[in-house]
Amino acid sequence: MSAPEFAAAQWTRATGAGVDPHEYRRVTGGLPSVADWGPAFLRTGHAYLQRAQEAGSPVSAGTHLLMAARWFHLATLAPYAEADRAAAEADRALSRALTVLEPGARRVTGEGFTGWLRGSSDAPGTVVVVPGLDSAKEEFLGLASALMARGLAVFAMDGPGQGALAAKTALRADYERIVGRVVDALGSARVGLVGLSLGGYFAARAAALEPRVAAVATVSGPFRLDWENLPPPVKDLMSRRTGGFGAAREFARQVDLTALAPRITGPLLVVDGGQDVIPGVTNGEPLSRLAPHGTYVRVPHGDHLLGNARSDWLPLLTDHLARALVAPRA
């Protein structure tokens, strides 16, 4: 794939993550090859760190640091020898930003996870934001803000093989174990999950197997994967994140919610984009149909992660979780 093709493919994902579309075009417009993606995005992140250092107020510094975190994370989306460094820089930039902007935010780390707990300490519920195959906590800052605006606390996390933990850990299918440890660490009376992309599978699985999950939502989450039909780039990425080709094939074999969907007893919202068609991936409609309290939203023009259609699903999703956690079902 050429650099312009790759940049076009990542366009709505990057802008959905919150980077300026004009700056994105400037950064990606002259890239000679996909191999230049990571260095260019890393340079852009460092430019924001410099702006933060020179900022005239803590708010401006924190805002620049949040933008740096986004660019550093996006640097990891293309094959890049220094992807682990970029992920670490994203993690540090986010940590610095929240320390400045939200003194009440708290870093929470345990076996197999790390992240930031944000929002009011007396919030009626906490939403755990679960990333996917190559996403991380820095990608979904807008989602976290929308949830906090509805009175909820948010724990944006990286799990095994994700974000800040990708360098030293591998993806695992039994993500409910990680979610259980997160719930223990947070101590929140009511916990909801939102999973994005492969995180949708993780969140749905955890909702089926971890009884303390009160509500769940998925965005572009797979119901099932068929390894033989997955595109080579997806297989390659999964192989890197799981520790090898054989491990990736076994991981993909376990991604099947057929037996687990009926065990999701809380309210479930499944969001899919009509333009999100990936060979070997069964989208979320069967999950919503098999779950006892499932609702399905298909946005016809939405692509993967629906960065091109945020107004069509983000208010619905955040209201769904707020209703479930702020006003518990009888």
C-alpha positions in Angstrom: 0.0 0.0 0.0 1.3 3.4 -0.9 1.7 6.2 1.6 -1.3 8.2 0.2 -3.5 5.1 0.3 -2.5 4.3 3.9 -3.1 7.9 4.9 -6.6 7.8 3.3 -7.4 4.6 5.0 -6.5 6.1 8.4 -8.1 9.5 7.8 -11.4 9.1 9.8 -9.6 7.1 12.5 -7.1 9.9 13.1 -9.6 12.7 12.9 -12.0 10.7 15.1 -9.3 10.5 17.6 -9.1 14.2 17.7 -6.2 15.4 15.5 -6.8 18.4 13.4 -7.7 17.3 9.8 -5.7 20.0 8.2 -2.6 19.2 10.2 -3.1 15.5 9.4 -3.1 16.3 5.7 0.0 18.4 6.0 1.9 15.7 7.9 0.8 12.8 5.6 0.7 14.7 2.3 4.4 14.4 1.4 5.3 11.0 2.9 7.4 9.1 0.4 6.3 5.7 1.8 4.4 4.1 4.7 7.8 3.5 6.4 8.0 7.3 6.9 4.7 7.4 8.8 6.0 6.6 12.2 8.9 9.1 12.2 6.6 11.9 10.8 4.0 11.3 13.5 6.7 11.1 16.2 8.1 14.4 15.1 4.7 16.0 15.2 4.2 14.7 18.7 7.5 16.2 19.8 6.5 19.5 18.3 3.5 19.5 20.6 5.7 18.7 23.6 7.8 21.8 22.7 4.6 23.9 22.5 3.6 22.6 25.9 7.0 23.6 27.3 6.6 27.1 25.9 2.9 27.5 26.8 1.8 30.5 28.7 -0.7 28.7 31.0 -1.2 25.2 32.5 -4.4 24.8 30.4 -2.5 25.5 27.2 0.3 23.2 28.2 -2.1 20.4 29.1 -4.0 20.8 25.8 -0.8 20.5 23.9 0.2 17.4 25.8 -3.1 15.7 25.1 -2.5 16.4 21.4 1.0 15.1 21.6 -0.4 11.9 23.1 -2.7 11.4 20.2 0.1 11.9 17.6 2.4 9.5 19.4 -0.2 6.9 19.5 -1.1 7.3 15.8 2.6 6.8 15.1 2.2 3.2 16.0 -0.5 2.4 13.4 2.0 1.7 10.6 4.9 -0.9 10.9 7.6 1.0 12.7 10.8 -0.1 14.4 10.3 2.5 17.2 6.6 1.8 17.8 7.2 0.8 21.4 9.0 4.1 22.0 6.1 6.0 20.4 3.6 4.1 22.7 5.7 5.0 25.7 5.8 8.6 24.7 2.0 8.6 24.2 1.6 7.2 27.7 4.0 9.8 29.3 2.3 12.7 27.4 -1.1 11.7 28.6 0.1 11.3 32.2 1.6 14.8 32.1 -1.5 16.3 30.6 -3.9 14.8 33.2 -1.6 15.8 36.0 -1.8 19.4 34.8 -5.5 19.5 33.7 -7.2 17.1 36.2 -5.5 16.9 39.5 -8.1 14.4 40.7 -7.2 11.9 38.0 -5.5 8.8 39.3 -3.2 6.3 37.7 -4.3 2.8 38.4 -2.1 -0.1 37.5 -2.3 -3.8 38.2 -1.4 -7.2 36.8 -2.0 -7.0 33.0 -3.4 -3.4 32.9 -2.7 0.2 33.4 -4.7 3.4 32.8 -6.2 6.6 34.2 -9.3 6.9 36.4 -11.0 10.2 35.6 -14.1 12.0 36.7 -15.9 12.8 39.9 -15.0 10.6 42.9 -18.7 10.3 43.8 -19.8 9.4 40.3 -22.7 6.9 40.3 -20.8 4.5 38.0 -17.5 4.0 36.2 -17.1 3.1 32.5 -14.0 1.1 31.5 -12.9 2.0 28.0 -11.4 -1.2 26.3 -9.1 -0.7 23.3 -8.6 -3.2 20.5 -6.0 -4.8 18.3 -3.8 -1.7 17.7 -5.6 1.0 19.6 -4.8 2.4 23.1 -6.2 4.6 25.8 -4.9 7.7 24.0 -7.1 7.2 21.0 -10.5 7.6 22.8 -10.1 10.9 24.7 -13.3 12.3 23.0 -15.3 9.3 24.2 -14.0 9.7 27.7 -15.0 13.4 27.7 -18.5 12.6 26.5 -19.0 10.0 29.3 -17.7 12.3 32.0 -20.0 15.0 30.7 -22.9 12.7 31.6 -21.7 12.4 35.2 -19.8 9.1 34.9 -16.2 8.3 35.9 -14.0 6.8 33.2 -11.2 4.4 33.4 -9.3 4.4 30.0 -7.0 1.4 30.0 -4.4 -0.5 28.2 -4.5 -4.3 28.6 -2.1 -7.1 27.6 -0.6 -6.4 24.2 -2.1 -2.9 24.0 -0.6 0.6 24.2 1.9 1.1 26.9 1.9 -2.7 27.6 2.4 -3.8 24.0 6.2 -4.0 24.3 6.3 -6.6 27.0 3.0 -8.4 26.9 0.8 -10.2 24.3 -2.9 -10.0 23.6 -5.0 -12.6 25.3 -8.5 -13.8 24.6 -9.6 -14.3 28.2 -9.8 -10.5 28.8 -12.5 -11.0 31.4 -9.7 -11.9 33.9 -8.2 -8.5 33.2 -11.5 -6.7 33.6 -12.1 -8.6 36.9 -8.8 -7.2 38.2 -9.7 -3.7 37.0 -13.0 -3.8 38.8 -11.2 -5.0 42.0 -8.8 -2.1 41.7 -11.4 0.6 41.0 -13.7 -0.3 43.8 -16.7 1.2 41.9 -20.2 -0.1 42.9 -21.4 0.0 39.3 -19.2 -0.7 36.3 -19.9 -0.5 32.6 -17.7 -1.4 29.6 -17.3 0.1 26.2 -15.1 -1.8 23.8 -13.9 -0.5 20.4 -12.9 -2.7 17.5 -11.4 -5.9 18.9 -12.1 -4.3 22.3 -15.8 -4.9 21.5 -15.1 -8.7 21.7 -13.2 -8.2 24.9 -15.9 -6.1 26.4 -18.8 -8.4 25.4 -16.9 -11.5 26.6 -16.2 -9.8 29.9 -19.8 -8.8 30.3 -20.8 -12.4 29.8 -18.3 -13.8 32.3 -17.7 -11.1 34.9 -21.0 -10.7 36.9 -20.0 -7.2 38.2 -20.3 -5.7 34.8 -23.7 -3.9 34.8 -23.8 -2.6 31.2 -21.8 -2.8 28.0 -21.5 -1.2 24.6 -19.4 -2.2 21.5 -18.3 -0.2 18.5 -17.1 -2.0 15.4 -16.6 -5.1 17.5 -16.3 -8.6 15.9 -18.8 -11.3 16.7 -16.6 -13.9 15.2 -13.3 -14.1 13.3 -12.4 -16.5 10.5 -8.6 -16.8 10.4 -8.4 -18.2 6.9 -10.3 -15.3 5.4 -8.7 -12.4 7.4 -6.6 -10.0 5.2 -2.9 -10.4 5.4 -2.3 -7.1 7.1 -4.7 -8.1 9.9 -3.0 -11.4 10.3 0.4 -9.8 10.4 -0.7 -7.3 13.0 -2.3 -9.9 15.1 0.8 -12.1 14.9 2.9 -9.2 16.2 0.5 -8.5 19.0 0.0 -12.1 20.1 3.6 -13.4 19.8 3.6 -15.2 16.5 1.6 -16.7 13.6 0.5 -19.8 15.5 -0.5 -17.8 18.5 -2.5 -15.4 16.3 -4.4 -18.2 14.6 -5.3 -19.7 18.0 -6.3 -16.3 19.3 -8.6 -15.7 16.3 -10.1 -19.1 16.8 -11.3 -18.1 20.2 -13.0 -14.9 19.0 -16.5 -16.3 18.8 -19.4 -14.9 20.9 -22.0 -17.4 19.9 -22.1 -19.3 23.2 -21.4 -16.2 25.3 -23.9 -13.7 23.9 -26.9 -15.2 25.8 -25.0 -14.8 29.0 -24.9 -11.0 28.7 -27.7 -10.2 31.1 -27.2 -6.4 31.3 -28.2 -3.8 28.7 -26.1 -4.1 25.6 -25.7 -1.6 22.8 -23.9 -2.8 19.6 -22.8 -0.1 17.1 -21.6 -1.0 13.6 -20.8 1.0 10.5 -22.4 -0.1 7.2 -19.1 0.6 5.3 -17.1 -1.5 7.8 -16.6 -4.7 5.8 -13.5 -6.7 6.6 -13.1 -10.3 5.1 -13.1 -12.9 7.9 -14.9 -10.6 10.4 -18.6 -11.1 11.3 -19.9 -7.8 12.7 -22.0 -7.3 15.7 -25.6 -7.9 14.6 -25.7 -11.5 15.9 -24.4 -10.4 19.3 -27.2 -7.9 19.7 -29.8 -10.5 18.6 -28.6 -13.3 20.9 -28.1 -11.2 24.0 -31.3 -10.9 26.2 -31.2 -7.1 26.3 -29.4 -6.2 23.1 -29.9 -3.2 20.9 -28.4 -2.8 17.5 -27.5 0.4 15.7 -26.1 0.3 12.2 -24.9 3.5 10.7 -25.1 3.0 6.9 -22.3 5.4 6.1 -20.1 4.6 9.1 -16.7 3.0 8.6 -14.5 1.1 11.0 -14.7 2.8 14.4 -17.2 5.3 12.8 -14.8 8.2 13.0 -16.7 9.6 10.1 -20.1 9.4 11.9 -19.5 10.3 15.5 -22.7 12.4 15.8 -24.7 9.3 14.7 -23.6 7.0 17.6 -21.6 8.8 20.3 -24.6 10.5 22.0 -26.6 7.2 21.8 -23.8 5.2 23.3 -23.0 7.6 26.1 -26.6 8.0 27.0 -27.1 4.2 27.0 -24.3 3.8 29.5 -25.5 6.7 31.6 -29.0 5.3 31.8 -27.8 1.9 32.8 -25.3 3.2 35.5 -27.0 6.3 36.8 -30.5 4.9 36.9 -30.1 1.1 37.6 -32.7 -1.2 36.2 -35.3 -2.4 38.7 
